[in-house]
Amino acid sequence: TMALFYLGASHTRNSDVRISQPGTASDATFRSVSWDSESFKKPRYYGIRVSHFLEDRPDWGIGFDFTHDKVYASTSQVVHVDGMWNGAPVNEDAPMNQRVQSFSISHGVNILALNVYHRWMHQPWMHETASAFPYGRWQPYAGAGLTYYLLHPENTVNGQKNNESYQGAGFGYQLLGGLQYGITPTVGAFIEAKYNSGKVEVDTAGGGRGETELKSSQLLAGVSVVF
């Protein structure tokens, strides 16, 4: 069994954001909204993982992965918006903050994943001491799994702020690949690229909802401890 801790940076692709606010007869979609992640500003991007590889098939394992990410919509940018707003039809290009002053998930985008991993052991390009590193000192690996989003949204719609709270927001999937290096038989270091995608839905101000698809690419590095 292995425990891992990592830091890194995340980039979230543009996506459509649908905002509804029943109290003002508003339900519109803001097209191709861009996101900032601010991975190196508090609260920083980080993650914790616990993995277990099978005794009879040590190249295969399962694990639980927790990632703390965040996103900030660039509401000052001009985007296309269509639907209904304040009871009137809308179909125009306009700054998002004319209607949605802020839309962020900064406490944050918490991703819970259940993954399957495969690692390649005893690489021929590295002479290794079998007794100290029975599964190889260098281990390329890959993984995939299902994710669940636990989000803390913060937003202001039509000048009204939402009631902030943590909420389950939807499911998605995760793909990853990396390289593990054994510093000692029990302590290692690794680098990894990871991709998450999921459709999420959160509360907005005025009893409304916000819907979007979060597609994020991440580059991370960390340490691992075998116990």
C-alpha positions as CSV (number, residue, x, y, z in Angstrom):
1,T,0.0,0.0,0.0
2,M,1.3,3.4,-0.9
3,A,0.3,7.0,0.2
4,L,1.1,9.9,-2.2
5,F,1.0,13.7,-1.8
6,Y,1.3,16.0,-4.8
7,L,1.2,19.7,-5.9
8,G,0.8,21.0,-9.4
9,A,-0.9,23.2,-11.9
10,S,-4.3,22.9,-13.7
11,H,-5.7,24.4,-16.9
12,T,-9.5,24.2,-17.5
13,R,-10.8,24.5,-21.1
14,N,-13.5,26.9,-22.2
15,S,-17.0,25.7,-21.7
16,D,-20.6,26.8,-22.0
17,V,-22.2,27.9,-18.7
18,R,-26.0,27.8,-18.3
19,I,-27.4,30.0,-15.5
20,S,-31.0,30.0,-14.3
21,Q,-32.7,32.2,-11.7
22,P,-36.4,31.5,-11.5
23,G,-37.2,34.5,-9.4
24,T,-36.2,36.9,-12.2
25,A,-37.4,34.6,-15.1
26,S,-33.8,34.2,-16.2
27,D,-32.4,31.0,-18.0
28,A,-29.6,31.6,-20.4
29,T,-26.4,30.0,-21.7
30,F,-23.1,31.9,-21.8
31,R,-21.0,30.3,-24.6
32,S,-17.4,29.4,-24.4
33,V,-16.6,30.9,-21.1
34,S,-12.9,30.9,-20.2
35,W,-11.6,29.9,-16.8
36,D,-8.6,30.8,-14.6
37,S,-7.2,28.2,-12.2
38,E,-4.7,30.2,-10.2
39,S,-3.1,27.0,-9.1
40,F,-0.2,28.6,-7.2
41,K,-2.4,31.0,-5.2
42,K,-4.1,30.1,-2.0
43,P,-5.9,27.7,-1.8
44,R,-3.3,26.0,-3.9
45,Y,-3.8,23.0,-6.2
46,Y,-2.9,19.8,-4.3
47,G,-3.9,16.1,-4.0
48,I,-3.7,13.0,-1.8
49,R,-3.8,9.4,-3.1
50,V,-3.8,6.0,-1.5
51,S,-3.0,3.0,-3.8
52,H,-2.8,-0.7,-3.3
53,F,-1.1,-3.1,-5.8
54,L,-2.2,-6.8,-5.8
55,E,0.1,-9.4,-4.3
56,D,-0.3,-11.9,-7.1
57,R,-0.4,-9.3,-9.9
58,P,1.8,-6.5,-8.6
59,D,1.6,-4.6,-11.9
60,W,-2.1,-3.9,-11.3
61,G,-3.6,-1.8,-8.5
62,I,-6.5,0.2,-7.3
63,G,-6.7,3.4,-5.4
64,F,-8.5,6.4,-4.1
65,D,-7.5,9.9,-5.3
66,F,-8.5,13.3,-3.9
67,T,-7.7,16.4,-5.9
68,H,-8.3,20.0,-4.8
69,D,-8.6,22.3,-7.8
70,K,-10.4,25.6,-8.5
71,V,-11.8,27.7,-11.3
72,Y,-12.7,31.3,-11.8
73,A,-14.9,32.3,-14.8
74,S,-13.5,35.3,-16.7
75,T,-16.8,37.3,-16.4
76,S,-15.3,40.5,-17.8
77,Q,-14.9,38.9,-21.3
78,V,-17.4,39.3,-24.1
79,V,-19.2,36.0,-24.8
80,H,-22.3,35.0,-26.7
81,V,-25.4,34.6,-24.5
82,D,-28.8,33.2,-25.6
83,G,-32.0,32.4,-23.8
84,M,-34.2,34.4,-21.4
85,W,-33.0,37.1,-19.0
86,N,-35.2,39.1,-16.6
87,G,-38.2,37.8,-18.6
88,A,-37.0,39.0,-22.0
89,P,-35.4,37.0,-24.8
90,V,-31.6,37.5,-25.3
91,N,-29.3,36.6,-28.2
92,E,-26.2,38.7,-28.3
93,D,-22.5,39.1,-27.6
94,A,-21.9,41.0,-24.3
95,P,-19.7,40.9,-21.3
96,M,-20.8,38.1,-19.0
97,N,-20.7,40.4,-16.0
98,Q,-23.6,42.4,-17.3
99,R,-25.7,39.6,-16.0
100,V,-23.4,37.3,-14.0
101,Q,-21.0,39.4,-12.0
102,S,-18.9,36.5,-10.7
103,F,-18.9,32.7,-11.0
104,S,-16.2,30.7,-9.3
105,I,-15.6,27.5,-7.5
106,S,-12.6,28.3,-5.4
107,H,-12.9,26.4,-2.1
108,G,-12.9,24.5,-4.5
109,V,-13.3,21.9,-7.2
110,N,-12.8,18.8,-5.0
111,I,-12.5,15.7,-7.1
112,L,-12.9,12.2,-5.6
113,A,-11.7,9.4,-7.9
114,L,-11.7,5.6,-7.7
115,N,-9.0,4.5,-10.1
116,V,-7.4,1.4,-11.6
117,Y,-3.6,1.6,-12.2
118,H,-1.1,-0.4,-14.3
119,R,2.7,0.0,-13.8
120,W,5.5,-1.3,-15.9
121,M,8.2,-2.9,-13.7
122,H,11.9,-3.7,-14.2
123,Q,12.7,-1.4,-17.1
124,P,15.5,-2.8,-19.3
125,W,17.1,0.7,-19.7
126,M,17.9,1.0,-16.0
127,H,20.2,-1.4,-14.1
128,E,18.4,-2.0,-10.8
129,T,19.2,-3.9,-7.5
130,A,16.5,-6.5,-7.3
131,S,16.8,-7.0,-3.5
132,A,16.3,-3.2,-2.7
133,F,13.7,-2.6,-5.4
134,P,11.9,-5.8,-6.1
135,Y,9.4,-4.2,-8.5
136,G,12.0,-1.8,-10.2
137,R,13.3,1.6,-9.3
138,W,11.8,3.3,-12.3
139,Q,8.1,2.6,-12.9
140,P,6.1,4.2,-15.7
141,Y,2.4,3.9,-14.9
142,A,-1.1,4.8,-16.2
143,G,-4.5,4.9,-14.7
144,A,-8.2,5.6,-15.2
145,G,-11.3,5.8,-13.1
146,L,-14.6,7.4,-12.2
147,T,-14.8,10.7,-10.4
148,Y,-17.3,12.5,-8.2
149,Y,-17.3,16.3,-7.8
150,L,-17.8,17.9,-4.4
151,L,-17.9,21.7,-5.1
152,H,-18.0,24.9,-3.1
153,P,-19.4,27.5,-5.6
154,E,-19.3,31.3,-5.1
155,N,-21.3,33.5,-7.5
156,T,-23.2,36.7,-8.0
157,V,-26.1,36.7,-10.4
158,N,-28.2,39.8,-11.1
159,G,-26.4,41.5,-8.2
160,Q,-27.4,38.7,-5.8
161,K,-24.9,36.5,-4.0
162,N,-25.4,32.8,-3.5
163,N,-25.5,31.0,-0.1
164,E,-22.1,29.3,-0.1
165,S,-21.8,25.7,0.9
166,Y,-20.3,22.4,-0.2
167,Q,-22.5,20.3,-2.5
168,G,-22.3,17.2,-4.6
169,A,-22.3,18.3,-8.1
170,G,-21.9,15.4,-10.6
171,F,-19.9,12.6,-11.9
172,G,-17.1,12.3,-14.5
173,Y,-13.9,10.4,-15.3
174,Q,-10.1,10.7,-14.9
175,L,-7.2,9.6,-17.0
176,L,-3.5,9.8,-15.9
177,G,0.0,8.7,-16.7
178,G,3.3,9.2,-15.0
179,L,6.7,8.0,-13.9
180,Q,7.7,6.9,-10.4
181,Y,11.2,6.8,-9.1
182,G,12.3,5.0,-5.9
183,I,14.6,7.2,-3.8
184,T,14.7,4.5,-1.1
185,P,12.8,1.2,-1.0
186,T,10.0,3.0,0.9
187,V,10.1,6.6,-0.4
188,G,9.7,7.7,-3.9
189,A,9.1,10.7,-6.2
190,F,6.9,11.0,-9.2
191,I,5.7,13.3,-12.0
192,E,2.3,12.9,-13.7
193,A,-0.1,14.3,-16.3
194,K,-3.8,14.0,-15.5
195,Y,-7.0,14.8,-17.3
196,N,-10.5,15.2,-15.6
197,S,-13.8,15.7,-17.3
198,G,-17.3,16.0,-15.7
199,K,-20.6,17.7,-16.1
200,V,-21.4,19.6,-12.9
201,E,-24.4,21.5,-11.5
202,V,-24.3,24.0,-8.6
203,D,-26.6,26.4,-6.7
204,T,-26.6,30.0,-7.8
205,A,-28.1,33.2,-6.3
206,G,-31.8,33.6,-6.1
207,G,-32.6,29.8,-5.9
208,G,-31.2,29.1,-9.4
209,R,-28.7,26.7,-10.8
210,G,-25.5,26.9,-12.8
211,E,-24.4,24.1,-15.2
212,T,-21.2,23.5,-17.0
213,E,-18.7,20.9,-18.1
214,L,-15.3,21.1,-16.4
215,K,-12.5,19.7,-18.6
216,S,-9.1,20.1,-16.9
217,S,-5.5,19.1,-17.7
218,Q,-3.1,18.9,-14.9
219,L,0.6,18.6,-14.5
220,L,1.8,17.5,-11.0
221,A,4.7,16.2,-9.0
222,G,4.9,14.6,-5.6
223,V,6.3,12.1,-3.1
224,S,5.1,8.6,-2.2
225,V,5.6,6.4,0.9
226,V,5.1,2.7,1.1
227,F,3.6,1.4,4.3
